[in-house]
Every structure is written in C-alpha cells, then in structure tokens.
Amino acid sequence: MTPTLIRTELEQLAREKLSVAAPVGGDLVDSLDSVQRLTLVVAIEDHFEICFDPEDEERIVSIDDIVSVIHGKLSQT
C-alpha cells in the first residue's frame, strides 16, 4: 500500500471516527485531544490490522509520522 493511499484512508477514518470535516494535519497533539487520539489509534489498528508499539507512539507527532509507521508495518508483513 502506498503512502498516498494510506493518507487517504487515514483522512477517511478521521472523518468517520472523529467527525472532522477537514483532514487532520500538522501536529496531532495540538489538533486532537487525548480521547480523539485514542479513538484514532484504535481505528487505525483495526482498519490496517496492525499494532502500534510504545516506541511507535513516542515518535508519532504528525500525520506524516503515522503514514510512515503504518507504511513500515505493512511492508513487514
């Protein structure tokens, strides 16, 4: 799966699960509260059938970081 497709699916998940009209971007800590972040993490893990490791969560700050981590995990399978 390409990073572009991953980003598209992430934006769709954010719209569905978080009820946001615009794509989530930039610094996620500033964009989402803790409940929204947890909701998005669970949705991502379920949708892409992956599990985030504690190290992954520490390095994720932006949507680009999430795309990179997902792409890496999907490439491992």
N, CA, C and O atoms as a Tripos MOL2 file, in Angstrom:
@<TRIPOS>MOLECULE
protein
  308   307    77     0     0
PROTEIN
NO_CHARGES

@<TRIPOS>ATOM
      1 N           0.8540   -1.1690    0.0000 N.3       1 MET1
      2 CA          0.0000    0.0000    0.0000 C.3       1 MET1
      3 C           0.8980    1.2280    0.0000 C.2       1 MET1
      4 O           1.8670    1.3040    0.7550 O.2       1 MET1
      5 N           0.5660    2.1800   -0.8480 N.am      2 THR2
      6 CA          1.3900    3.3830   -0.9780 C.3       2 THR2
      7 C           1.1000    4.3790    0.1420 C.2       2 THR2
      8 O           0.0140    4.3690    0.7220 O.2       2 THR2
      9 N           2.0670    5.2330    0.4430 N.am      3 PRO3
     10 CA          1.8230    6.2740    1.4470 C.3       3 PRO3
     11 C           0.6270    7.1730    1.0890 C.2       3 PRO3
     12 O          -0.1080    7.6070    1.9760 O.2       3 PRO3
     13 N           0.4370    7.4440   -0.1830 N.am      4 THR4
     14 CA         -0.6940    8.2800   -0.6050 C.3       4 THR4
     15 C          -2.0200    7.6060   -0.2730 C.2       4 THR4
     16 O          -2.9430    8.2560    0.2190 O.2       4 THR4
     17 N          -2.1170    6.3210   -0.5370 N.am      5 LEU5
     18 CA         -3.3430    5.5790   -0.2240 C.3       5 LEU5
     19 C          -3.5530    5.4920    1.2840 C.2       5 LEU5
     20 O          -4.6810    5.6060    1.7630 O.2       5 LEU5
     21 N          -2.4790    5.2920    2.0240 N.am      6 ILE6
     22 CA         -2.5690    5.2540    3.4880 C.3       6 ILE6
     23 C          -3.1110    6.5850    4.0000 C.2       6 ILE6
     24 O          -4.0020    6.6070    4.8490 O.2       6 ILE6
     25 N          -2.5760    7.7030    3.4870 N.am      7 ARG7
     26 CA         -3.0260    9.0350    3.9140 C.3       7 ARG7
     27 C          -4.5120    9.2170    3.5990 C.2       7 ARG7
     28 O          -5.2590    9.7390    4.4260 O.2       7 ARG7
     29 N          -4.9430    8.7940    2.4190 N.am      8 THR8
     30 CA         -6.3540    8.9120    2.0300 C.3       8 THR8
     31 C          -7.2470    8.1340    2.9810 C.2       8 THR8
     32 O          -8.2890    8.6300    3.4100 O.2       8 THR8
     33 N          -6.8400    6.9170    3.3090 N.am      9 GLU9
     34 CA         -7.6260    6.0950    4.2260 C.3       9 GLU9
     35 C          -7.6210    6.6720    5.6400 C.2       9 GLU9
     36 O          -8.6270    6.5860    6.3450 O.2       9 GLU9
     37 N          -6.5030    7.2580    6.0610 N.am     10 LEU10
     38 CA         -6.4370    7.9170    7.3750 C.3      10 LEU10
     39 C          -7.4010    9.0910    7.4490 C.2      10 LEU10
     40 O          -8.0990    9.2710    8.4470 O.2      10 LEU10
     41 N          -7.4350    9.8810    6.3930 N.am     11 GLU11
     42 CA         -8.3400   11.0270    6.3730 C.3      11 GLU11
     43 C          -9.7940   10.5680    6.4400 C.2      11 GLU11
     44 O         -10.6170   11.1910    7.1110 O.2      11 GLU11
     45 N         -10.1030    9.4790    5.7430 N.am     12 GLN12
     46 CA        -11.4570    8.9320    5.7890 C.3      12 GLN12
     47 C         -11.7900    8.4220    7.1900 C.2      12 GLN12
     48 O         -12.8910    8.6590    7.6870 O.2      12 GLN12
     49 N         -10.8500    7.7240    7.8310 N.am     13 LEU13
     50 CA        -11.0550    7.2560    9.2000 C.3      13 LEU13
     51 C         -11.2930    8.4260   10.1480 C.2      13 LEU13
     52 O         -12.1740    8.3650   11.0050 O.2      13 LEU13
     53 N         -10.5080    9.4880    9.9940 N.am     14 ALA14
     54 CA        -10.6590   10.6600   10.8570 C.3      14 ALA14
     55 C         -12.0410   11.2790   10.6800 C.2      14 ALA14
     56 O         -12.6820   11.6640   11.6580 O.2      14 ALA14
     57 N         -12.4990   11.3730    9.4390 N.am     15 ARG15
     58 CA        -13.8380   11.9270    9.1990 C.3      15 ARG15
     59 C         -14.9080   11.0530    9.8350 C.2      15 ARG15
     60 O         -15.8440   11.5650   10.4480 O.2      15 ARG15
     61 N         -14.7750    9.7340    9.6930 N.am     16 GLU16
     62 CA        -15.7870    8.8090   10.2210 C.3      16 GLU16
     63 C         -15.7610    8.7240   11.7480 C.2      16 GLU16
     64 O         -16.8040    8.8240   12.3920 O.2      16 GLU16
     65 N         -14.5920    8.5430   12.3160 N.am     17 LYS17
     66 CA        -14.4730    8.2800   13.7530 C.3      17 LYS17
     67 C         -14.4440    9.5390   14.6100 C.2      17 LYS17
     68 O         -14.8890    9.5210   15.7580 O.2      17 LYS17
     69 N         -13.9210   10.6330   14.0560 N.am     18 LEU18
     70 CA        -13.7640   11.8550   14.8480 C.3      18 LEU18
     71 C         -14.7350   12.9520   14.4320 C.2      18 LEU18
     72 O         -14.7950   14.0100   15.0580 O.2      18 LEU18
     73 N         -15.4840   12.6950   13.3870 N.am     19 SER19
     74 CA        -16.4390   13.6800   12.8610 C.3      19 SER19
     75 C         -15.7730   15.0130   12.5470 C.2      19 SER19
     76 O         -16.2920   16.0760   12.8900 O.2      19 SER19
     77 N         -14.6220   14.9450   11.8930 N.am     20 VAL20
     78 CA        -13.9320   16.1590   11.4670 C.3      20 VAL20
     79 C         -14.1600   16.3490    9.9750 C.2      20 VAL20
     80 O         -14.0900   15.3910    9.2040 O.2      20 VAL20
     81 N         -14.4320   17.5790    9.5710 N.am     21 ALA21
     82 CA        -14.6960   17.8740    8.1640 C.3      21 ALA21
     83 C         -13.4030   17.9670    7.3630 C.2      21 ALA21
     84 O         -13.3310   17.4720    6.2380 O.2      21 ALA21
     85 N         -12.3910   18.5950    7.9340 N.am     22 ALA22
     86 CA        -11.1290   18.7710    7.2340 C.3      22 ALA22
     87 C         -10.1610   17.6660    7.6320 C.2      22 ALA22
     88 O         -10.2690   17.1140    8.7280 O.2      22 ALA22
     89 N          -9.2190   17.3380    6.7580 N.am     23 PRO23
     90 CA         -8.2200   16.3290    7.1220 C.3      23 PRO23
     91 C          -7.3990   16.7760    8.3190 C.2      23 PRO23
     92 O          -7.0790   17.9550    8.4660 O.2      23 PRO23
     93 N          -7.0680   15.8290    9.1610 N.am     24 VAL24
     94 CA         -6.2080   16.1070   10.2990 C.3      24 VAL24
     95 C          -4.8050   16.3280    9.7700 C.2      24 VAL24
     96 O          -4.3250   15.5420    8.9530 O.2      24 VAL24
     97 N          -4.1530   17.3570   10.2070 N.am     25 GLY25
     98 CA         -2.8150   17.6180    9.7100 C.3      25 GLY25
     99 C          -1.9630   18.2900   10.7530 C.2      25 GLY25
    100 O          -2.4340   18.6560   11.8300 O.2      25 GLY25
    101 N          -0.6940   18.4470   10.4150 N.am     26 GLY26
    102 CA          0.2180   19.1310   11.3220 C.3      26 GLY26
    103 C           0.4780   18.3310   12.5830 C.2      26 GLY26
    104 O           0.5530   17.1030   12.5600 O.2      26 GLY26
    105 N           0.6100   19.0400   13.6630 N.am     27 ASP27
    106 CA          0.9230   18.4460   14.9590 C.3      27 ASP27
    107 C          -0.3470   17.8650   15.5720 C.2      27 ASP27
    108 O          -1.2750   18.6010   15.9060 O.2      27 ASP27
    109 N          -0.3820   16.5580   15.7160 N.am     28 LEU28
    110 CA         -1.5770   15.8930   16.2230 C.3      28 LEU28
    111 C          -1.8520   16.2190   17.6820 C.2      28 LEU28
    112 O          -3.0060   16.2080   18.1110 O.2      28 LEU28
    113 N          -0.8170   16.5050   18.4410 N.am     29 VAL29
    114 CA         -1.0040   16.8490   19.8450 C.3      29 VAL29
    115 C          -1.8360   18.1180   19.9560 C.2      29 VAL29
    116 O          -2.6690   18.2400   20.8540 O.2      29 VAL29
    117 N          -1.6140   19.0600   19.0500 N.am     30 ASP30
    118 CA         -2.3780   20.3060   19.0550 C.3      30 ASP30
    119 C          -3.7490   20.1380   18.4080 C.2      30 ASP30
    120 O          -4.6880   20.8530   18.7590 O.2      30 ASP30
    121 N          -3.8760   19.1990   17.4630 N.am     31 SER31
    122 CA         -5.1170   19.0340   16.7030 C.3      31 SER31
    123 C          -6.1680   18.1990   17.4170 C.2      31 SER31
    124 O          -7.3640   18.4370   17.2510 O.2      31 SER31
    125 N          -5.7370   17.2220   18.2110 N.am     32 LEU32
    126 CA         -6.6670   16.2670   18.8100 C.3      32 LEU32
    127 C          -6.4980   16.2100   20.3200 C.2      32 LEU32
    128 O          -5.3890   16.3410   20.8370 O.2      32 LEU32
    129 N          -7.6130   16.0130   21.0270 N.am     33 ASP33
    130 CA         -7.4950   15.7890   22.4620 C.3      33 ASP33
    131 C          -7.1650   14.3130   22.7110 C.2      33 ASP33
    132 O          -7.1200   13.5230   21.7680 O.2      33 ASP33
    133 N          -6.9390   13.9460   23.9520 N.am     34 SER34
    134 CA         -6.4750   12.5890   24.2620 C.3      34 SER34
    135 C          -7.4940   11.5200   23.8720 C.2      34 SER34
    136 O          -7.1040   10.4450   23.4170 O.2      34 SER34
    137 N          -8.7700   11.7880   24.0370 N.am     35 VAL35
    138 CA         -9.8020   10.8120   23.6620 C.3      35 VAL35
    139 C          -9.8360   10.6510   22.1470 C.2      35 VAL35
    140 O          -9.9810    9.5350   21.6500 O.2      35 VAL35
    141 N          -9.7070   11.7400   21.4150 N.am     36 GLN36
    142 CA         -9.6840   11.6590   19.9560 C.3      36 GLN36
    143 C          -8.4640   10.8890   19.4630 C.2      36 GLN36
    144 O          -8.5630   10.0900   18.5320 O.2      36 GLN36
    145 N          -7.3150   11.1310   20.0910 N.am     37 ARG37
    146 CA         -6.1060   10.3940   19.6940 C.3      37 ARG37
    147 C          -6.2820    8.9040   19.9270 C.2      37 ARG37
    148 O          -5.9340    8.0980   19.0640 O.2      37 ARG37
    149 N          -6.8170    8.5270   21.0830 N.am     38 LEU38
    150 CA         -7.0360    7.1180   21.3910 C.3      38 LEU38
    151 C          -8.0320    6.5010   20.4110 C.2      38 LEU38
    152 O          -7.8200    5.3890   19.9280 O.2      38 LEU38
    153 N          -9.1050    7.2110   20.1210 N.am     39 THR39
    154 CA        -10.0970    6.7350   19.1600 C.3      39 THR39
    155 C          -9.4540    6.5030   17.7980 C.2      39 THR39
    156 O          -9.7140    5.4890   17.1500 O.2      39 THR39
    157 N          -8.6190    7.4380   17.3660 N.am     40 LEU40
    158 CA         -7.9570    7.3110   16.0720 C.3      40 LEU40
    159 C          -6.9710    6.1500   16.0670 C.2      40 LEU40
    160 O          -6.8980    5.4120   15.0840 O.2      40 LEU40
    161 N          -6.2130    5.9750   17.1410 N.am     41 VAL41
    162 CA         -5.2550    4.8670   17.2220 C.3      41 VAL41
    163 C          -5.9760    3.5240   17.1040 C.2      41 VAL41
    164 O          -5.5480    2.6540   16.3460 O.2      41 VAL41
    165 N          -7.0580    3.3570   17.8440 N.am     42 VAL42
    166 CA         -7.8160    2.1040   17.7990 C.3      42 VAL42
    167 C          -8.3770    1.8800   16.3970 C.2      42 VAL42
    168 O          -8.3220    0.7640   15.8800 O.2      42 VAL42
    169 N          -8.9150    2.9290   15.7800 N.am     43 ALA43
    170 CA         -9.4670    2.8150   14.4290 C.3      43 ALA43
    171 C          -8.3880    2.4370   13.4210 C.2      43 ALA43
    172 O          -8.6210    1.6170   12.5320 O.2      43 ALA43
    173 N          -7.2090    3.0360   13.5620 N.am     44 ILE44
    174 CA         -6.0950    2.7240   12.6570 C.3      44 ILE44
    175 C          -5.6700    1.2680   12.8240 C.2      44 ILE44
    176 O          -5.5080    0.5460   11.8400 O.2      44 ILE44
    177 N          -5.4900    0.8410   14.0700 N.am     45 GLU45
    178 CA         -5.0720   -0.5440   14.3170 C.3      45 GLU45
    179 C          -6.0830   -1.5330   13.7510 C.2      45 GLU45
    180 O          -5.7000   -2.5330   13.1450 O.2      45 GLU45
    181 N          -7.3630   -1.2620   13.9440 N.am     46 ASP46
    182 CA         -8.4060   -2.1520   13.4230 C.3      46 ASP46
    183 C          -8.4410   -2.1370   11.8970 C.2      46 ASP46
    184 O          -8.5110   -3.1890   11.2610 O.2      46 ASP46
    185 N          -8.3920   -0.9550   11.3210 N.am     47 HIS47
    186 CA         -8.5110   -0.8170    9.8650 C.3      47 HIS47
    187 C          -7.3400   -1.4520    9.1240 C.2      47 HIS47
    188 O          -7.5340   -2.1940    8.1610 O.2      47 HIS47
    189 N          -6.1310   -1.1570    9.5760 N.am     48 PHE48
    190 CA         -4.9370   -1.6380    8.8800 C.3      48 PHE48
    191 C          -4.4340   -2.9820    9.4220 C.2      48 PHE48
    192 O          -3.4720   -3.5500    8.9030 O.2      48 PHE48
    193 N          -5.0950   -3.4770   10.4670 N.am     49 GLU49
    194 CA         -4.7280   -4.7460   11.1040 C.3      49 GLU49
    195 C          -3.2610   -4.7450   11.5300 C.2      49 GLU49
    196 O          -2.4930   -5.6440   11.1880 O.2      49 GLU49
    197 N          -2.8990   -3.7120   12.2840 N.am     50 ILE50
    198 CA         -1.5560   -3.5580   12.8330 C.3      50 ILE50
    199 C          -1.6800   -3.2410   14.3120 C.2      50 ILE50
    200 O          -2.7710   -2.9640   14.8100 O.2      50 ILE50
    201 N          -0.5530   -3.2840   15.0090 N.am     51 CYS51
    202 CA         -0.4940   -2.8570   16.4120 C.3      51 CYS51
    203 C           0.6630   -1.8820   16.5600 C.2      51 CYS51
    204 O           1.7800   -2.1440   16.1130 O.2      51 CYS51
    205 N           0.3740   -0.7560   17.1930 N.am     52 PHE52
    206 CA          1.4330    0.2040   17.4760 C.3      52 PHE52
    207 C           2.2070   -0.2650   18.6950 C.2      52 PHE52
    208 O           1.6200   -0.7300   19.6720 O.2      52 PHE52
    209 N           3.5170   -0.1430   18.6340 N.am     53 ASP53
    210 CA          4.3880   -0.4200   19.7650 C.3      53 ASP53
    211 C           4.5820    0.8800   20.5410 C.2      53 ASP53
    212 O           4.3800    1.9630   19.9930 O.2      53 ASP53
    213 N           4.9740    0.7810   21.8210 N.am     54 PRO54
    214 CA          5.2270    2.0150   22.5890 C.3      54 PRO54
    215 C           6.2380    2.9380   21.8980 C.2      54 PRO54
    216 O           6.1020    4.1600   21.9650 O.2      54 PRO54
    217 N           7.2460    2.3680   21.2400 N.am     55 GLU55
    218 CA          8.2440    3.1870   20.5380 C.3      55 GLU55
    219 C           7.6050    3.9560   19.3920 C.2      55 GLU55
    220 O           7.9780    5.0970   19.1190 O.2      55 GLU55
    221 N           6.6320    3.3240   18.7140 N.am     56 ASP56
    222 CA          5.9420    3.9930   17.6120 C.3      56 ASP56
    223 C           5.1830    5.2060   18.1230 C.2      56 ASP56
    224 O           5.2400    6.2820   17.5290 O.2      56 ASP56
    225 N           4.4820    5.0260   19.2150 N.am     57 GLU57
    226 CA          3.6660    6.1010   19.7550 C.3      57 GLU57
    227 C           4.5160    7.2940   20.1890 C.2      57 GLU57
    228 O           4.0750    8.4400   20.0980 O.2      57 GLU57
    229 N           5.7320    7.0240   20.6600 N.am     58 GLU58
    230 CA          6.6100    8.1030   21.1010 C.3      58 GLU58
    231 C           7.0980    8.9590   19.9420 C.2      58 GLU58
    232 O           7.3240   10.1570   20.1100 O.2      58 GLU58
    233 N           7.2630    8.3530   18.7560 N.am     59 ARG59
    234 CA          7.8050    9.1100   17.6290 C.3      59 ARG59
    235 C           6.7350    9.7200   16.7280 C.2      59 ARG59
    236 O           7.0630   10.4520   15.7940 O.2      59 ARG59
    237 N           5.4610    9.4290   16.9930 N.am     60 ILE60
    238 CA          4.3810    9.9740   16.1760 C.3      60 ILE60
    239 C           3.9580   11.3320   16.7110 C.2      60 ILE60
    240 O           3.4800   11.4600   17.8380 O.2      60 ILE60
    241 N           4.1460   12.3380   15.8720 N.am     61 VAL61
    242 CA          3.7350   13.6900   16.2160 C.3      61 VAL61
    243 C           2.7670   14.2190   15.1550 C.2      61 VAL61
    244 O           1.8100   14.9240   15.4750 O.2      61 VAL61
    245 N           3.0230   13.8750   13.8990 N.am     62 SER62
    246 CA          2.2230   14.4230   12.8050 C.3      62 SER62
    247 C           1.5730   13.2980   11.9990 C.2      62 SER62
    248 O           1.8710   12.1190   12.1940 O.2      62 SER62
    249 N           0.6900   13.6850   11.1020 N.am     63 ILE63
    250 CA          0.0400   12.7250   10.2200 C.3      63 ILE63
    251 C           1.0800   12.0270    9.3420 C.2      63 ILE63
    252 O           0.9330   10.8460    9.0300 O.2      63 ILE63
    253 N           2.1300   12.7490    8.9430 N.am     64 ASP64
    254 CA          3.1940   12.1360    8.1400 C.3      64 ASP64
    255 C           3.9010   11.0300    8.9220 C.2      64 ASP64
    256 O           4.2970   10.0170    8.3460 O.2      64 ASP64
    257 N           4.0580   11.2250   10.2340 N.am     65 ASP65
    258 CA          4.6720   10.1970   11.0740 C.3      65 ASP65
    259 C           3.8020    8.9450   11.1160 C.2      65 ASP65
    260 O           4.3140    7.8270   11.0550 O.2      65 ASP65
    261 N           2.4910    9.1310   11.2200 N.am     66 ILE66
    262 CA          1.5790    7.9840   11.2470 C.3      66 ILE66
    263 C           1.6510    7.2320    9.9300 C.2      66 ILE66
    264 O           1.7260    6.0040    9.9150 O.2      66 ILE66
    265 N           1.6280    7.9710    8.8160 N.am     67 VAL67
    266 CA          1.7150    7.3390    7.4960 C.3      67 VAL67
    267 C           2.9960    6.5230    7.3980 C.2      67 VAL67
    268 O           2.9800    5.3960    6.9040 O.2      67 VAL67
    269 N           4.1010    7.0840    7.8660 N.am     68 SER68
    270 CA          5.3930    6.3940    7.8100 C.3      68 SER68
    271 C           5.3830    5.1100    8.6410 C.2      68 SER68
    272 O           5.8610    4.0710    8.1850 O.2      68 SER68
    273 N           4.8450    5.1790    9.8500 N.am     69 VAL69
    274 CA          4.8020    3.9960   10.7200 C.3      69 VAL69
    275 C           3.9040    2.9170   10.1180 C.2      69 VAL69
    276 O           4.2740    1.7430   10.0890 O.2      69 VAL69
    277 N           2.7240    3.3130    9.6390 N.am     70 ILE70
    278 CA          1.8120    2.3370    9.0350 C.3      70 ILE70
    279 C           2.4590    1.7020    7.8140 C.2      70 ILE70
    280 O           2.4160    0.4830    7.6480 O.2      70 ILE70
    281 N           3.0600    2.5230    6.9600 N.am     71 HIS71
    282 CA          3.7100    2.0090    5.7580 C.3      71 HIS71
    283 C           4.8010    0.9980    6.1300 C.2      71 HIS71
    284 O           4.9250   -0.0490    5.4960 O.2      71 HIS71
    285 N           5.5750    1.3130    7.1450 N.am     72 GLY72
    286 CA          6.6330    0.4050    7.5910 C.3      72 GLY72
    287 C           6.0710   -0.9080    8.1160 C.2      72 GLY72
    288 O           6.6020   -1.9750    7.8100 O.2      72 GLY72
    289 N           5.0150   -0.8410    8.8940 N.am     73 LYS73
    290 CA          4.4140   -2.0620    9.4560 C.3      73 LYS73
    291 C           3.7770   -2.9160    8.3730 C.2      73 LYS73
    292 O           3.8750   -4.1430    8.4130 O.2      73 LYS73
    293 N           3.1260   -2.2810    7.4060 N.am     74 LEU74
    294 CA          2.5150   -3.0360    6.3160 C.3      74 LEU74
    295 C           3.5780   -3.6600    5.4090 C.2      74 LEU74
    296 O           3.3510   -4.7180    4.8220 O.2      74 LEU74
    297 N           4.7170   -3.0160    5.2970 N.am     75 SER75
    298 CA          5.8100   -3.5410    4.4660 C.3      75 SER75
    299 C           6.4540   -4.7680    5.1070 C.2      75 SER75
    300 O           7.0470   -5.5930    4.4120 O.2      75 SER75
    301 N           6.3380   -4.8920    6.4350 N.am     76 GLN76
    302 CA          6.9350   -6.0120    7.1600 C.3      76 GLN76
    303 C           6.1570   -7.3000    6.9780 C.2      76 GLN76
    304 O           6.7020   -8.3880    7.1660 O.2      76 GLN76
    305 N           4.8800   -7.1890    6.6120 N.am     77 THR77
    306 CA          4.0480   -8.3920    6.5050 C.3      77 THR77
    307 C           4.1500   -9.0540    5.1750 C.2      77 THR77
    308 O           3.5050  -10.0770    4.9440 O.2      77 THR77
@<TRIPOS>BOND
     1     1     2 1
     2     2     3 1
     3     3     4 2
     4     3     5 am
     5     5     6 1
     6     6     7 1
     7     7     8 2
     8     7     9 am
     9     9    10 1
    10    10    11 1
    11    11    12 2
    12    11    13 am
    13    13    14 1
    14    14    15 1
    15    15    16 2
    16    15    17 am
    17    17    18 1
    18    18    19 1
    19    19    20 2
    20    19    21 am
    21    21    22 1
    22    22    23 1
    23    23    24 2
    24    23    25 am
    25    25    26 1
    26    26    27 1
    27    27    28 2
    28    27    29 am
    29    29    30 1
    30    30    31 1
    31    31    32 2
    32    31    33 am
    33    33    34 1
    34    34    35 1
    35    35    36 2
    36    35    37 am
    37    37    38 1
    38    38    39 1
    39    39    40 2
    40    39    41 am
    41    41    42 1
    42    42    43 1
    43    43    44 2
    44    43    45 am
    45    45    46 1
    46    46    47 1
    47    47    48 2
    48    47    49 am
    49    49    50 1
    50    50    51 1
    51    51    52 2
    52    51    53 am
    53    53    54 1
    54    54    55 1
    55    55    56 2
    56    55    57 am
    57    57    58 1
    58    58    59 1
    59    59    60 2
    60    59    61 am
    61    61    62 1
    62    62    63 1
    63    63    64 2
    64    63    65 am
    65    65    66 1
    66    66    67 1
    67    67    68 2
    68    67    69 am
    69    69    70 1
    70    70    71 1
    71    71    72 2
    72    71    73 am
    73    73    74 1
    74    74    75 1
    75    75    76 2
    76    75    77 am
    77    77    78 1
    78    78    79 1
    79    79    80 2
    80    79    81 am
    81    81    82 1
    82    82    83 1
    83    83    84 2
    84    83    85 am
    85    85    86 1
    86    86    87 1
    87    87    88 2
    88    87    89 am
    89    89    90 1
    90    90    91 1
    91    91    92 2
    92    91    93 am
    93    93    94 1
    94    94    95 1
    95    95    96 2
    96    95    97 am
    97    97    98 1
    98    98    99 1
    99    99   100 2
   100    99   101 am
   101   101   102 1
   102   102   103 1
   103   103   104 2
   104   103   105 am
   105   105   106 1
   106   106   107 1
   107   107   108 2
   108   107   109 am
   109   109   110 1
   110   110   111 1
   111   111   112 2
   112   111   113 am
   113   113   114 1
   114   114   115 1
   115   115   116 2
   116   115   117 am
   117   117   118 1
   118   118   119 1
   119   119   120 2
   120   119   121 am
   121   121   122 1
   122   122   123 1
   123   123   124 2
   124   123   125 am
   125   125   126 1
   126   126   127 1
   127   127   128 2
   128   127   129 am
   129   129   130 1
   130   130   131 1
   131   131   132 2
   132   131   133 am
   133   133   134 1
   134   134   135 1
   135   135   136 2
   136   135   137 am
   137   137   138 1
   138   138   139 1
   139   139   140 2
   140   139   141 am
   141   141   142 1
   142   142   143 1
   143   143   144 2
   144   143   145 am
   145   145   146 1
   146   146   147 1
   147   147   148 2
   148   147   149 am
   149   149   150 1
   150   150   151 1
   151   151   152 2
   152   151   153 am
   153   153   154 1
   154   154   155 1
   155   155   156 2
   156   155   157 am
   157   157   158 1
   158   158   159 1
   159   159   160 2
   160   159   161 am
   161   161   162 1
   162   162   163 1
   163   163   164 2
   164   163   165 am
   165   165   166 1
   166   166   167 1
   167   167   168 2
   168   167   169 am
   169   169   170 1
   170   170   171 1
   171   171   172 2
   172   171   173 am
   173   173   174 1
   174   174   175 1
   175   175   176 2
   176   175   177 am
   177   177   178 1
   178   178   179 1
   179   179   180 2
   180   179   181 am
   181   181   182 1
   182   182   183 1
   183   183   184 2
   184   183   185 am
   185   185   186 1
   186   186   187 1
   187   187   188 2
   188   187   189 am
   189   189   190 1
   190   190   191 1
   191   191   192 2
   192   191   193 am
   193   193   194 1
   194   194   195 1
   195   195   196 2
   196   195   197 am
   197   197   198 1
   198   198   199 1
   199   199   200 2
   200   199   201 am
   201   201   202 1
   202   202   203 1
   203   203   204 2
   204   203   205 am
   205   205   206 1
   206   206   207 1
   207   207   208 2
   208   207   209 am
   209   209   210 1
   210   210   211 1
   211   211   212 2
   212   211   213 am
   213   213   214 1
   214   214   215 1
   215   215   216 2
   216   215   217 am
   217   217   218 1
   218   218   219 1
   219   219   220 2
   220   219   221 am
   221   221   222 1
   222   222   223 1
   223   223   224 2
   224   223   225 am
   225   225   226 1
   226   226   227 1
   227   227   228 2
   228   227   229 am
   229   229   230 1
   230   230   231 1
   231   231   232 2
   232   231   233 am
   233   233   234 1
   234   234   235 1
   235   235   236 2
   236   235   237 am
   237   237   238 1
   238   238   239 1
   239   239   240 2
   240   239   241 am
   241   241   242 1
   242   242   243 1
   243   243   244 2
   244   243   245 am
   245   245   246 1
   246   246   247 1
   247   247   248 2
   248   247   249 am
   249   249   250 1
   250   250   251 1
   251   251   252 2
   252   251   253 am
   253   253   254 1
   254   254   255 1
   255   255   256 2
   256   255   257 am
   257   257   258 1
   258   258   259 1
   259   259   260 2
   260   259   261 am
   261   261   262 1
   262   262   263 1
   263   263   264 2
   264   263   265 am
   265   265   266 1
   266   266   267 1
   267   267   268 2
   268   267   269 am
   269   269   270 1
   270   270   271 1
   271   271   272 2
   272   271   273 am
   273   273   274 1
   274   274   275 1
   275   275   276 2
   276   275   277 am
   277   277   278 1
   278   278   279 1
   279   279   280 2
   280   279   281 am
   281   281   282 1
   282   282   283 1
   283   283   284 2
   284   283   285 am
   285   285   286 1
   286   286   287 1
   287   287   288 2
   288   287   289 am
   289   289   290 1
   290   290   291 1
   291   291   292 2
   292   291   293 am
   293   293   294 1
   294   294   295 1
   295   295   296 2
   296   295   297 am
   297   297   298 1
   298   298   299 1
   299   299   300 2
   300   299   301 am
   301   301   302 1
   302   302   303 1
   303   303   304 2
   304   303   305 am
   305   305   306 1
   306   306   307 1
   307   307   308 2
@<TRIPOS>SUBSTRUCTURE
     1 MET1         2 RESIDUE 1 A MET
     2 THR2         6 RESIDUE 1 A THR
     3 PRO3        10 RESIDUE 1 A PRO
     4 THR4        14 RESIDUE 1 A THR
     5 LEU5        18 RESIDUE 1 A LEU
     6 ILE6        22 RESIDUE 1 A ILE
     7 ARG7        26 RESIDUE 1 A ARG
     8 THR8        30 RESIDUE 1 A THR
     9 GLU9        34 RESIDUE 1 A GLU
    10 LEU10       38 RESIDUE 1 A LEU
    11 GLU11       42 RESIDUE 1 A GLU
    12 GLN12       46 RESIDUE 1 A GLN
    13 LEU13       50 RESIDUE 1 A LEU
    14 ALA14       54 RESIDUE 1 A ALA
    15 ARG15       58 RESIDUE 1 A ARG
    16 GLU16       62 RESIDUE 1 A GLU
    17 LYS17       66 RESIDUE 1 A LYS
    18 LEU18       70 RESIDUE 1 A LEU
    19 SER19       74 RESIDUE 1 A SER
    20 VAL20       78 RESIDUE 1 A VAL
    21 ALA21       82 RESIDUE 1 A ALA
    22 ALA22       86 RESIDUE 1 A ALA
    23 PRO23       90 RESIDUE 1 A PRO
    24 VAL24       94 RESIDUE 1 A VAL
    25 GLY25       98 RESIDUE 1 A GLY
    26 GLY26      102 RESIDUE 1 A GLY
    27 ASP27      106 RESIDUE 1 A ASP
    28 LEU28      110 RESIDUE 1 A LEU
    29 VAL29      114 RESIDUE 1 A VAL
    30 ASP30      118 RESIDUE 1 A ASP
    31 SER31      122 RESIDUE 1 A SER
    32 LEU32      126 RESIDUE 1 A LEU
    33 ASP33      130 RESIDUE 1 A ASP
    34 SER34      134 RESIDUE 1 A SER
    35 VAL35      138 RESIDUE 1 A VAL
    36 GLN36      142 RESIDUE 1 A GLN
    37 ARG37      146 RESIDUE 1 A ARG
    38 LEU38      150 RESIDUE 1 A LEU
    39 THR39      154 RESIDUE 1 A THR
    40 LEU40      158 RESIDUE 1 A LEU
    41 VAL41      162 RESIDUE 1 A VAL
    42 VAL42      166 RESIDUE 1 A VAL
    43 ALA43      170 RESIDUE 1 A ALA
    44 ILE44      174 RESIDUE 1 A ILE
    45 GLU45      178 RESIDUE 1 A GLU
    46 ASP46      182 RESIDUE 1 A ASP
    47 HIS47      186 RESIDUE 1 A HIS
    48 PHE48      190 RESIDUE 1 A PHE
    49 GLU49      194 RESIDUE 1 A GLU
    50 ILE50      198 RESIDUE 1 A ILE
    51 CYS51      202 RESIDUE 1 A CYS
    52 PHE52      206 RESIDUE 1 A PHE
    53 ASP53      210 RESIDUE 1 A ASP
    54 PRO54      214 RESIDUE 1 A PRO
    55 GLU55      218 RESIDUE 1 A GLU
    56 ASP56      222 RESIDUE 1 A ASP
    57 GLU57      226 RESIDUE 1 A GLU
    58 GLU58      230 RESIDUE 1 A GLU
    59 ARG59      234 RESIDUE 1 A ARG
    60 ILE60      238 RESIDUE 1 A ILE
    61 VAL61      242 RESIDUE 1 A VAL
    62 SER62      246 RESIDUE 1 A SER
    63 ILE63      250 RESIDUE 1 A ILE
    64 ASP64      254 RESIDUE 1 A ASP
    65 ASP65      258 RESIDUE 1 A ASP
    66 ILE66      262 RESIDUE 1 A ILE
    67 VAL67      266 RESIDUE 1 A VAL
    68 SER68      270 RESIDUE 1 A SER
    69 VAL69      274 RESIDUE 1 A VAL
    70 ILE70      278 RESIDUE 1 A ILE
    71 HIS71      282 RESIDUE 1 A HIS
    72 GLY72      286 RESIDUE 1 A GLY
    73 LYS73      290 RESIDUE 1 A LYS
    74 LEU74      294 RESIDUE 1 A LEU
    75 SER75      298 RESIDUE 1 A SER
    76 GLN76      302 RESIDUE 1 A GLN
    77 THR77      306 RESIDUE 1 A THR
